[in-house]
């Protein structure tokens, strides 16, 4: 019985180590994806909101501003 418990513990530790490596790899890839960066998304939302406002589409501009507020975690009121 103790042998099985030891083998199970080693297998669990091996799985945890592999998961940690995969997680680190995926997190490092986020740096290569601009839209994964909040600052990038906010800049793009600002650009599009200004463009919508310039075209006279104030409803769209308001929706984009609302989305930007959600992006930073605040509820748009």
Secondary structure, 3 states (H helix, E strand, C coil): CHHHHHHHHHHHHHHHHHHHHHHHHHHHHHHHCHHHCHHHHHHHHHHHHHHHHHCCCHHHHHHHHHHHHHHCCCCCC
